[in-house]
């Protein structure tokens, strides 16, 4: 009888435990630096990379907050999203019988870091095999941190997940190539931007028609280099400058060529954005997936670059060309399959509406501007609704579909981010004010060119609906100068004023215009020396040892509990009957040679055996003689 009662009790406990596990939220397992997935994982799995946050800097805390909440917040607004966690984080290996798929991730080291490194994520079991894919990034092998927990929730609830996988013959090598390419494009992007900005006033002086085409020419050159896979710094710099100049000059050879050339560019660009989003995303003037913000489509920089050629083409062709060129531009910006930039849709619609009024010879009265504003909003909503009705799905269709509250909330969030961006440094404030002064001067010109009026309205709208005010106003001022020079090429006073303004803005831009990541050139040489107080401590921290181990000499960077307490190394060495230094060295290069009782094998990566000899010696010294 007693045995029967015990058996029933055990069965009840098992059932209750199973029910509790089923009700519990999904778990994301964190592993220390090393191979992902680790060697002890058996069966099929899929690998990918994720960007740990959005903005110029990230931290381990903000990464964890994004992982468990399934949301991401820009670093300028704190980096930590609000809301209720939908997943749990567990440092260590998944227990036997854990629900599939099991997700393993690597975290950034403790502290704050520049957002220039990606980390691995693995989905084990659950039908995942090969390379991870995501409709949120549209880049094979790269997933959004905000999709990891929601994917697990979707799988539990029987919904189609955002993160999936594709078969791949060599996932590891493909991810390594993707990571290298993202790093190189990140390094190239700032200098490419500076060169294109400097070319604009130069072309405005020598060939004004080429200056207004430079935006589309530079984007074309960027796509050609991406297609060729070019990422080497000097190759990219020289080819970008040469190709952009040649394409802009050749395309502007005859005035009547501009409308059909710009229309052709928009058709091809839209097709590429929809059919091969990676081509643009991995281009030096494309989206900025390395910053964790926009992974595909047209960003604010490119949007502002493309305004002058679109406005010039529409102005040359008149109403006969304004509708097809403007329509193509709106499709490229608003179509979900091409990227769905809701802010860009409003910006271009406003600019084209103003240009249409001016082409008819009408003045821009306050009443007409109010009517145009209402018409632009109605047109944008109609285009987004049509896109949704045809099966399109994006953050824009979602925001519109959830009502005015969502739209206003998103607008308020963007304005807050814009303010933080514009005021985060003295340099940003100076550049913003200088560019605004140029725009005010343009607005007070008499007579004021019609394309300049359209560009000015577009910049005002962009500052209200987009979140990159420094880029928008700096590039917008240069675009206005190029358009004014083009429309007034025979006016000597205009020539002097425009070129002076262009020079001021270009010099400021050369110093590093750009708020969507690292645009300012970074010095490649450090002059002087920095004394390392304890070289081994730096190795310990950089290798992420503190994520798994506790070690008092390493301070707050070492409070992990996955592995043994390293403050007791002397005790462990005596138990293993080895000298302390030998025991520590062998435990690093061959972690399974001796495993402290109570801890599992195959948890510590074997990759530390490949550390440089000096680093390995410094690490051993730090662990055995921490005063180092």
C-alpha positions in Angstrom: 0.0 0.0 0.0 2.8 2.4 0.9 4.6 1.7 -2.3 1.4 2.4 -4.3 1.0 5.8 -2.5 4.6 6.7 -3.3 4.2 5.8 -6.9 1.0 7.9 -7.3 2.8 10.8 -5.6 5.7 10.6 -8.0 3.4 10.4 -11.0 1.5 13.4 -9.8 4.7 15.4 -9.3 5.9 14.5 -12.8 2.5 15.6 -14.2 2.6 18.9 -12.3 6.1 19.6 -13.3 5.3 18.9 -16.9 2.3 21.3 -16.7 4.4 23.9 -15.1 7.0 23.6 -17.8 4.4 23.9 -20.5 3.0 27.1 -18.9 6.4 28.7 -18.4 7.6 31.1 -20.9 10.3 30.2 -23.4 13.9 30.1 -22.3 17.0 31.5 -24.1 20.2 29.8 -23.1 23.4 31.9 -22.9 26.8 30.3 -23.5 30.3 31.9 -23.0 32.5 32.8 -26.0 33.4 29.8 -28.0 31.9 27.7 -30.7 28.1 28.1 -31.1 26.5 25.6 -31.0 29.0 23.9 -28.6 30.4 20.5 -29.3 28.0 18.7 -27.0 25.0 19.6 -29.2 23.8 16.6 -31.1 21.3 16.6 -34.0 20.3 19.3 -36.6 20.7 22.9 -35.8 20.7 26.3 -37.6 23.2 29.2 -37.0 23.0 32.9 -37.5 24.3 36.3 -36.3 22.4 39.0 -34.5 23.1 42.7 -33.8 22.9 43.3 -30.0 21.1 46.6 -30.2 20.3 49.8 -32.2 22.4 52.9 -32.3 26.1 53.7 -31.8 26.6 51.9 -28.5 25.2 48.8 -26.7 25.7 47.1 -23.4 25.2 43.6 -22.0 22.3 44.9 -19.9 20.5 46.5 -22.9 21.1 43.3 -25.0 19.5 41.1 -22.3 16.6 43.5 -22.0 16.0 43.3 -25.8 16.3 39.5 -25.8 13.8 38.8 -23.1 11.3 41.5 -24.2 11.5 41.0 -27.9 11.9 44.7 -28.5 14.8 47.0 -29.2 15.4 50.6 -28.2 17.9 53.1 -29.7 21.0 53.7 -27.5 20.3 57.4 -27.5 17.1 56.7 -25.6 18.8 54.4 -23.1 18.9 51.2 -25.1 16.7 49.3 -22.7 13.2 48.7 -24.0 10.2 48.7 -21.7 7.4 46.2 -21.5 6.9 42.8 -19.9 9.5 40.1 -20.6 8.2 37.3 -22.7 11.1 35.0 -22.3 13.7 34.0 -19.6 17.4 33.9 -19.8 19.4 31.0 -18.5 23.2 31.0 -18.3 24.3 27.5 -19.1 23.3 24.4 -21.0 19.7 23.4 -21.6 18.6 20.4 -19.4 17.8 17.1 -20.9 14.3 17.0 -22.2 14.1 20.8 -22.8 11.5 21.9 -25.3 12.7 22.2 -28.9 13.9 24.2 -30.5 16.6 25.1 -28.0 18.1 28.6 -28.5 21.6 29.4 -27.6 23.1 32.9 -27.8 26.3 34.7 -27.0 26.2 38.0 -25.2 28.5 41.0 -25.4 31.0 41.4 -22.6 30.0 43.4 -19.5 30.0 47.2 -19.9 29.3 49.5 -22.8 30.7 48.9 -26.3 30.5 50.4 -29.8 27.8 48.6 -31.7 30.2 47.2 -34.3 30.2 43.5 -33.5 27.6 40.7 -34.1 27.1 37.7 -31.9 26.0 34.1 -32.7 22.7 32.5 -32.2 21.8 28.9 -32.7 18.4 27.1 -33.0 18.8 23.4 -32.1 16.2 21.0 -33.2 12.6 21.9 -33.9 13.1 21.5 -37.7 15.9 24.1 -37.8 18.8 23.2 -40.0 21.5 25.2 -41.9 21.5 29.0 -41.8 18.9 31.2 -40.0 16.8 33.6 -42.1 14.4 36.4 -41.1 11.8 38.4 -42.9 12.7 41.3 -40.6 16.2 41.6 -41.9 16.0 39.9 -45.4 19.7 39.1 -45.1 20.6 35.4 -45.0 22.4 34.6 -41.8 21.4 37.8 -39.9 18.4 38.0 -37.6 17.0 40.7 -35.4 17.5 40.5 -31.7 13.9 41.6 -31.3 12.7 38.4 -33.1 14.4 35.7 -31.1 11.9 35.5 -28.2 8.8 36.2 -30.3 9.9 33.3 -32.6 9.9 30.9 -29.7 6.5 32.2 -28.6 5.1 31.8 -32.1 6.4 28.2 -32.3 4.7 27.4 -29.0 1.4 28.8 -30.2 1.5 27.2 -33.6 2.0 30.4 -35.6 4.5 30.9 -38.4 7.7 32.3 -36.9 9.7 35.2 -38.1 13.0 33.4 -37.9 13.3 30.3 -40.1 16.2 28.4 -41.7 17.6 27.4 -45.0 19.8 24.4 -46.0 23.4 25.4 -46.3 26.5 23.3 -47.2 28.9 25.4 -45.2 27.0 27.6 -42.7 30.1 28.4 -40.6 32.1 29.8 -43.5 29.1 31.7 -44.9 28.5 33.4 -41.6 32.2 34.3 -41.3 32.1 35.9 -44.7 28.9 37.8 -43.9 30.4 39.1 -40.6 33.6 40.2 -42.4 31.7 41.9 -45.1 29.5 43.8 -42.6 32.6 44.9 -40.7 34.4 46.2 -43.8 31.3 48.0 -45.2 31.0 49.7 -41.8 34.6 50.9 -42.0 34.2 52.1 -45.6 30.9 53.9 -45.2 32.1 57.0 -43.4 34.8 57.9 -45.9 32.5 57.1 -48.9 29.9 59.5 -47.4 32.5 62.2 -47.0 33.7 61.8 -50.6 30.2 62.0 -52.1 29.4 65.1 -50.0 32.6 66.8 -51.2 31.8 65.9 -54.8 28.5 67.7 -54.7 29.7 71.4 -54.4 32.6 70.5 -56.9 30.1 69.3 -59.5 27.8 72.2 -58.7 30.7 74.5 -59.7 31.8 72.6 -62.8 28.7 70.9 -64.1 25.5 71.8 -62.3 23.4 69.3 -64.1 25.7 66.5 -63.0 25.4 67.7 -59.4 21.7 67.1 -59.3 22.2 63.6 -60.7 24.9 62.7 -58.2 22.6 61.1 -55.7 21.2 58.5 -58.1 24.7 58.1 -59.7 26.3 57.4 -56.2 23.6 54.9 -55.3 24.1 53.1 -58.6 27.9 53.0 -58.1 27.3 51.7 -54.6 25.1 48.9 -55.9 27.6 47.9 -58.6 30.4 47.6 -56.0 28.1 45.5 -53.8 27.3 43.3 -56.8 31.0 42.8 -57.4 31.6 42.1 -53.7 34.2 44.9 -53.4 34.9 45.8 -49.7 38.6 46.7 -49.6 38.9 50.2 -48.4 41.0 51.9 -51.1 39.3 50.0 -53.9 35.8 51.1 -52.6 36.9 54.7 -52.1 38.5 55.1 -55.5 35.8 53.3 -57.5 33.0 55.0 -55.7 34.5 58.5 -56.5 35.3 57.5 -60.1 32.0 55.7 -60.9 29.8 58.3 -59.3 31.5 61.2 -61.2 31.4 59.4 -64.5 27.8 58.3 -64.2 26.6 61.7 -63.1 28.5 63.5 -65.9 27.5 61.1 -68.6 23.8 61.1 -67.6 23.7 64.9 -67.6 25.3 65.3 -71.0 21.9 66.3 -72.5 19.2 68.1 -70.5 16.4 66.0 -72.0 18.1 62.8 -70.8 17.4 63.5 -67.2 13.7 62.4 -66.9 14.0 59.0 -68.7 17.3 58.3 -66.9 15.9 59.0 -63.5 12.8 57.0 -64.2 14.9 54.0 -65.4 17.0 54.3 -62.3 13.9 54.2 -60.1 12.5 51.2 -61.9 15.7 49.2 -61.6 16.4 50.3 -58.0 12.8 49.3 -56.9 13.2 45.8 -58.6 16.5 45.3 -56.9 15.2 46.3 -53.5 12.3 43.8 -53.8 14.2 40.9 -55.6 17.6 41.1 -53.9 17.4 43.2 -50.8 20.9 42.0 -49.6 22.5 43.8 -52.6 21.4 47.2 -51.2 21.8 46.2 -47.5 25.4 45.3 -47.9 26.3 48.3 -50.1 28.2 51.3 -48.7 25.3 53.7 -49.4 22.6 51.1 -48.6 20.7 50.3 -45.5 22.7 50.1 -42.2 22.1 46.5 -40.9 25.3 46.7 -38.8 23.7 49.4 -36.6 20.6 47.3 -35.8 18.2 49.9 -37.1 17.2 49.6 -40.7 18.1 46.2 -42.2 16.8 46.8 -45.8 15.2 49.4 -48.0 15.9 53.1 -48.3 17.2 55.0 -45.3 17.1 58.7 -44.5 20.5 59.4 -46.1 19.8 57.8 -49.4 16.2 59.3 -49.4 17.7 62.8 -49.1 20.4 62.0 -51.7 17.6 61.0 -54.2 15.4 64.1 -53.8 17.4 66.4 -56.1 17.5 64.0 -59.1 13.8 63.2 -58.8 12.8 66.9 -58.5 15.1 68.0 -61.4 13.7 65.2 -63.6 10.2 66.2 -62.8 10.9 69.9 -63.3 12.6 69.3 -66.7 9.8 67.0 -68.0 6.9 69.1 -66.6 3.6 67.5 -65.6 4.1 64.9 -68.3 7.0 63.4 -66.4 6.1 64.4 -62.8 3.4 61.8 -62.5 5.5 58.8 -63.7 8.7 59.8 -62.0 6.9 60.8 -58.8 4.9 57.6 -58.9 8.0 55.4 -59.3 9.7 57.2 -56.4 6.6 56.7 -54.1 6.5 53.0 -55.0 10.3 52.6 -54.2 9.7 54.2 -50.8 6.3 52.9 -49.8 6.1 49.4 -51.2 6.5 46.7 -48.5 8.6 44.4 -50.7 11.0 47.3 -51.4 11.4 48.5 -47.8 8.4 50.5 -46.7 9.8 53.8 -45.5 6.7 55.6 -44.3 8.6 58.8 -43.5 10.2 58.9 -47.0 6.7 58.4 -48.5 5.5 61.6 -46.9 8.7 63.5 -47.7 8.6 62.7 -51.4 4.8 63.2 -51.7 5.1 66.6 -50.1 8.0 67.7 -52.4 6.2 66.5 -55.5 3.0 68.1 -54.5 4.7 71.5 -54.1 6.5 71.1 -57.4 3.2 70.3 -59.1 1.7 73.5 -57.8 4.7 75.6 -58.9 4.8 73.9 -62.3 1.3 75.2 -62.9 2.5 78.7 -62.0 0.6 79.0 -58.7 1.9 80.6 -55.6 2.4 78.8 -52.3 -0.1 80.5 -50.1 -0.8 79.3 -46.6 -4.2 78.0 -47.7 -2.7 76.0 -50.6 0.0 74.6 -48.3 -2.7 73.4 -45.8 -4.6 71.7 -48.6 -1.4 70.1 -50.0 -0.6 68.8 -46.5 -4.0 67.2 -46.1 -3.7 65.8 -49.7 -0.3 64.3 -48.9 -1.6 62.5 -45.8 -4.6 61.1 -47.7 -2.4 60.0 -50.6 0.1 58.3 -48.2 -2.7 56.5 -46.3 -4.2 55.4 -49.6 -0.9 54.0 -50.9 -0.3 52.2 -47.6 -3.8 50.8 -47.6 -3.4 49.6 -51.2 -0.1 47.9 -50.3 -1.8 46.1 -47.4 -4.7 45.1 -49.6 -2.3 43.5 -52.1 -0.7 41.4 -49.3 2.1 43.8 -48.2 3.1 43.7 -44.6 5.6 46.0 -42.8 6.0 48.3 -39.8 4.2 51.0 -41.8 1.1 48.9 -42.7 1.0 47.7 -39.0 1.2 51.2 -37.6 -1.6 52.5 -40.0 -3.7 49.4 -39.3 -3.6 49.8 -35.6 -5.0 53.3 -35.8 -4.1 57.0 -35.2 -2.8 56.3 -31.6 0.0 54.1 -33.0 0.9 56.6 -35.7 1.1 59.5 -33.2 3.0 57.4 -30.7 5.5 56.5 -33.4 5.8 60.1 -34.5 6.4 61.2 -30.9 9.1 58.6 -30.4 10.8 59.7 -33.6 10.7 63.4 -32.5 12.2 62.5 -29.2 15.0 60.5 -30.9 15.6 63.3 -33.3 16.0 65.8 -30.5 18.5 63.6 -28.7 20.5 63.0 -31.9 20.6 66.7 -32.8 21.8 67.8 -29.3 24.0 64.9 -28.3 27.2 66.8 -29.0 28.5 70.4 -29.7 29.5 69.2 -33.2 25.9 68.1 -34.1 24.5 71.4 -32.7 26.9 73.5 -34.8 26.3 71.5 -38.0 22.5 71.6 -37.5 22.5 75.4 -36.9 24.9 76.1 -39.8 22.8 73.9 -42.2 19.6 75.6 -41.0 21.1 79.0 -41.7 21.8 77.9 -45.3 18.2 76.8 -45.6 16.8 80.0 -44.2 19.0 81.9 -46.7 17.6 79.8 -49.5 14.0 80.3 -48.3 14.4 84.1 -48.4 15.9 84.1 -51.9 14.0 86.2 -54.6 13.2 84.8 -57.0 13.2 81.4 -55.4 13.6 78.4 -57.8 10.6 76.0 -57.8 12.7 72.9 -57.2 14.4 74.6 -54.2 10.9 75.4 -52.8 10.0 71.7 -53.1 13.2 70.6 -51.5 12.8 73.0 -48.6 9.3 71.7 -47.9 10.6 68.1 -48.1 13.4 68.9 -45.5 10.8 70.4 -43.1 8.6 67.3 -43.4 11.6 65.0 -43.1 12.7 66.7 -39.9 9.2 66.0 -38.5 8.7 62.4 -39.5 12.3 61.0 -39.6 14.8 60.4 -36.8 18.1 61.5 -38.5 18.0 65.3 -38.3 21.7 66.0 -38.7 21.9 63.9 -41.9 18.7 65.3 -43.3 19.4 68.9 -42.7 23.1 68.7 -43.8 22.4 66.8 -47.0 19.2 68.8 -47.5 21.2 72.0 -47.5 23.7 70.6 -50.0 20.8 69.4 -52.2 19.2 72.9 -52.1 22.5 74.5 -53.2 22.9 72.0 -56.1 19.3 72.7 -57.3 19.7 76.4 -56.9 22.9 76.4 -58.9 21.4 74.2 -61.6 18.3 76.5 -62.0 20.3 79.7 -61.8 23.5 78.7 -63.7 23.9 82.0 -65.5 23.4 84.2 -62.4 26.7 85.4 -61.0 25.4 86.5 -57.6 23.7 83.2 -57.2 26.8 81.4 -58.2 28.9 83.1 -55.5 26.4 82.7 -52.7 25.6 79.1 -53.5 29.2 78.0 -53.7 30.1 79.8 -50.4 27.2 78.1 -48.7 28.1 74.8 -50.2 31.7 75.1 -49.1 30.7 75.8 -45.5 28.3 72.8 -45.3 30.8 70.5 -47.1 33.6 71.4 -44.7 31.3 70.7 -41.8 30.2 67.5 -43.4 33.8 66.4 -44.0 34.3 66.5 -40.2 31.8 63.7 -40.0 28.1 64.3 -40.9 26.0 61.3 -40.0 24.0 60.2 -37.0 23.0 56.7 -38.0 26.1 55.0 -36.7 29.9 55.6 -37.1 30.2 58.1 -40.0 33.1 60.2 -38.6 36.4 58.8 -39.9 38.2 56.9 -37.2 42.0 57.2 -36.8 43.8 54.0 -37.8 47.0 54.7 -35.8 47.3 55.4 -32.1 50.3 57.5 -31.1 51.8 56.9 -27.7 51.6 54.0 -25.3 49.1 52.9 -22.7 50.4 51.1 -19.7 48.6 47.8 -19.0 48.3 47.5 -15.2 47.6 43.7 -15.5 47.8 42.2 -19.0 46.2 39.0 -17.8 43.1 40.8 -16.5 42.5 42.4 -19.9 42.7 38.9 -21.5 40.3 37.5 -18.8 37.8 40.3 -19.4 38.0 40.3 -23.2 37.6 36.5 -23.4 34.4 36.7 -21.3 35.7 34.4 -18.6 33.7 36.4 -16.0 30.4 35.3 -17.6 31.0 31.8 -16.3 33.4 32.2 -13.4 33.7 34.2 -10.2 37.1 35.6 -9.6 37.6 38.5 -7.0 40.7 40.0 -8.6 38.7 40.6 -11.8 36.2 42.7 -9.9 32.6 43.1 -11.0 33.4 41.7 -14.4 33.6 38.2 -12.9 30.5 36.9 -11.1 29.4 33.9 -13.2 28.3 30.7 -11.6 28.2 28.4 -14.6 31.8 27.2 -14.0 33.9 26.7 -10.8 34.8 29.5 -8.5 38.3 30.6 -9.6 39.1 32.0 -6.2 39.5 28.4 -5.1 42.0 27.4 -7.8 44.6 26.4 -5.2 42.2 24.0 -3.6 41.3 22.5 -7.0 45.0 22.1 -7.9 45.7 20.2 -4.7 42.7 17.9 -5.4 44.1 17.2 -8.8 47.6 16.7 -7.3 49.2 19.2 -9.7 51.3 22.4 -9.4 49.0 25.4 -9.5 50.4 27.0 -12.7 50.4 23.7 -14.6 46.9 22.9 -13.4 45.6 26.3 -14.6 47.4 26.2 -17.9 46.1 22.6 -18.6 42.6 23.6 -17.6 42.5 26.4 -20.1 43.9 24.6 -23.1 42.3 21.2 -22.3 39.3 21.9 -20.1 38.1 18.2 -20.0 41.4 17.0 -18.7 40.3 17.6 -15.2 36.7 18.6 -14.4 35.9 19.8 -10.9 33.3 17.5 -9.3 29.8 18.9 -9.5 30.3 20.5 -12.9 29.5 18.9 -16.3 32.0 18.2 -19.0 32.1 19.9 -22.5 30.8 23.2 -21.2 34.0 25.3 -21.3 35.0 25.9 -25.0 38.3 24.2 -26.2 39.0 27.3 -28.4 41.1 28.9 -25.7 44.0 26.6 -26.7 44.4 28.8 -29.8 45.2 31.9 -27.7 48.5 33.6 -28.5 51.3 32.4 -26.3 51.8 35.8 -24.6 48.0 36.1 -23.9 47.9 32.5 -22.5 50.9 33.2 -20.2 49.4 36.5 -19.1 46.1 34.8 -18.3 47.8 32.0 -16.3 49.8 34.6 -14.4 46.7 36.6 -13.6 44.9 33.5 -12.3 47.9 32.3 -10.2 49.6 35.6 -9.3 46.7 38.2 -9.7 48.9 41.1 -8.5 50.3 40.7 -12.1 
